[in-house]
Amino acid sequence: MKKVSAQNGLYASIFLWNAGWLTISSPKLISFWMYILINVILLTLLDQWRRHISRLSERNFQTIFENNPNAIGIFDRQGNLLKGNARTYRLIGYKEEELSGKSLGSLLPSPFAERTHDLYNKIKDGETININTYMIHKEGFKVDLNVTIVPNGKGKQMEGFIAISQDISESKRKVEQIRHMAYYDDLTGLPNRRLFRDHLMEMLAMNDTHRQGVAVFYLDIDRFKLVNDSFGHDYGDMLLMQIAERFTHCVSESDFLARTEGDEFTFYFIGIKSAKDINLFAERIFQALEQVFIIGDYQIHITASMGVSIVSLQEKEDADTLMKYADIALSRAKEKGKNNFQIFNSDMKSISILRLTMERELRQALINGEFELYYQPQINIDTHTIIGMEALVRWNHPERGLVSPGDFIPAAEENGTIVAIGEWVLTEACRQNKDWQDAGLPCIPISVNLSSRQFLQSNLLDKIQSILSQTELDPKYLELEITESMTMDVEYTTQSLIELKKLGLKISIDDFGTGYSSLSYLKMFPIDKLKIDRSFVRDMMLDPNDAAIVSTIIAMTQHMKLRVIAEGVETEEQISLLRNHKCTEVQGYWYSPPVPYDKMRNFLQKGKISAAS
């Protein structure tokens, strides 16, 4: 600015000098030619000064141009590149001669290149443009840019424009990373609950216009916690990734899949016209799970439960409502035995409320002491003597009376209260058995079922040891029952059972024949007894296959030198067939249903039970 002012001052001085000359000078004093010479000299000096200032300005511009951290391109009136600074060529990997003369439209991707005509019109009008776009590097990757275009002139006087480009690739990647973390599942890469909900909201908004049938599926992997606890979280994660990959083949471009949490996946399908379409989609998902999963050295078969909610023509449900309805239907599917799907209906609302109420009441029941034990005697069919008894929990509800385990155990397993209930059962069974023995009644073992959650507790051994010490019951009078499904992790099961056996108690496998345990693994477990599942005993008089299964299990136990007991015995014919196969220990209604404390005490006093007593 000082140099410009100096230049303007010099012009002013020449003007004033000439004005003074013309007013006070006389041609007689100084010749006219001298006047001309002085003006020429002054104008020459002025021109040299102007050139000097121009060179300084150009050098300053060149310095700023070349050393600017942003890419700067100078374009002519037609939008062709005249010159770019060094940053321009480094940014997209081309040499100067490769870009010289290229039009702005040819440098931008097609979506922006198609708009260059509109851009040029705005630039010619003197408008400064700012856009976010990208260019493709010579090596093929994308470079995200923020570009500011400044016109040089306006209208017909516009000589061209300057484009200043800032590389925003890193900041954009960070934004995308944050967005991905907010909307996608880290493990599977699938959309998460938040993104699913957003897309479902958009779909429902479209549905108001198009009335396409939309169905929401909530899916939960059956017994996934058992897999996770048995094999470890790393194996559980690998299984979830394989499941996610299979599920991606179940959806089309117009459908949507997400992993919402844990082992829960969510779908929505469009174009639903009838219940038949729901069945087809459900079958597609179930089929995806049929093939065995390979996790390390293990082969795992899994099933799933699903809940479905459908957009109603009468009501305009929002995304949250549909998702809630699908979740309620999922709970209903689990209650019905898993490995199935249920479609939401209005009756399920009240069931869901009852389930929440039961969860609250179960926790309160533990505090208020509302649980009690019933006992079912185990009988030797040759002598009719009591050889053992199974402790079974009942809930004496203050309003509904006696509640069957089938009505509250599934809810307790789902909400986690089964662990506290199981610990109470174990403690109370040991305490009552010790009381009977102290009263002079026969010393017989009492069997207690362990839930899968109990069995997988890391402190199970310490808890049982503490209970035995607290109740002073001899360990040989305690028998723990586990199911085949709890033995999936053979190494963990074997080690746990060995440690439990060291306490001196007995181990039996309940509901044998209904699970997946391998006979080669079975011989590794330090068990004492197998309990033949009641379903085989019930039908063995009608179905030759069930009869063959029962006889095979009995023969196997004899070879393995294990005890065997048949559950669910209800008829004399069953007793006869079991006796023929040399199974002498039974449990069932033929002798006695589960009975309360007082009646079991009477049985123990007698020592024997007659049939159907």
Secondary structure, 3 states (H helix, E strand, C coil): CHHHHHHHHHHHHHHHHHHHHHHHCCCCCCCHHHHHHHHHHHHHHHHHHHHHHHHHHHHHHHHHHHHCCCEEEEEECCCEEEEECHHHHHHHCCCHHHHCCCEHHHHCCHHHHCCHHHHHHHHHCCCCEEEEEEEECCCCCEEEEEEEEEEECCHHHCCEEEEEEEECHHHHHHHHHHHHHHHECCCCCCECHHHHHHHHHHHHHHHHHHCCCEEEEEEEECCHHHHHHHHCHHHHHHHHHHHHHHHHHHCCCCCEEEEEECCEEEEEEECCCCHHHHHHHHHHHHHHHHCCEEECCEEECCCEEEEEEECCCCCCCCHHHHHHHHHHHHHHHHHCCCCCEEECCCHHHHHHHHHHHHHHHHHHHHHHCCEEEEEEEEEECCCCEEEEEEEEEEEEECCCEEECHHHHHHHHHHHCCHHHHHHHHHHHHHHHHHHHHHCCCCCCCEEEECCHHHHCCCCHHHHHHHHHHHHCCCHHHEEEEEEHHHHCCHHHHHHHHHHHHCCCCEEEEEEECCCCCCHHHHCCCCCCEEEECHHHHHHCCCCHHHHHHHHHHHHHHHHCCCEEEEECCCCHHHHHHHHHCCCCEEECCCCCCCECHHHHHHHHHHCECCCCC
